């Protein structure tokens, strides 16, 4: 069964997926009987949704076993919110990830130096998964050296995929309409491997 580590499509029951939700949507979903795995957090584009009360809600929600990861969260140079606010909210979610012992799904655009500086400063133990990664191999090497994992979606740099170790490689659909099985096969073709080899990074998923 293909593992979709980050999607905005609601789970269908036909595949293993982590569906991304806003904190408010997660509060509604988790108070229902809906089954599946989800991530929840504050996206750097939508920090208007952030408040102390909403952060308290997130702290409560992450105790639910259906919340597999925190996020997507992170830093974005194109966000209308100032960098200091983005960093402050991101750091709170990093701390939540450590407390809950759940990975972070990270959105990062144009702020990788800042991201790596935070990683070095905070020394987190939980996995940081950079979602929708399209960067070049040099940037990928810096992130991998820092202990991050990379998740690839519909668009990716082929050379970066080739150098990413199986145990740090995830696959996602994000908002794409392209099926997860198609993306898996495209990545397997680039790495010249069997599709099953791509499950190494998602082994932790099976314990959820």
Buried (B, 14 or more C-beta within 10 A) or exposed (E): EBBBBBBEBEBEEEBBBBBBBBBEEBBEBBEEEEEBBBBBBBBBBEBEEBEEEBBEBBBEBBEBEBBBBBBBBBBBEEBEBEBEEBBEBBBBBBBBBBEBEBBBBBBBBEBBEBBBEBBEEEEBEBBBBBBBBBBEBEBBBBBBEBEBBBBBBBEBBEEBBEBBEEEBBBBBBBEBEEEBBEBBBBBBEBBEEEBEEBBEBBEEBEEE
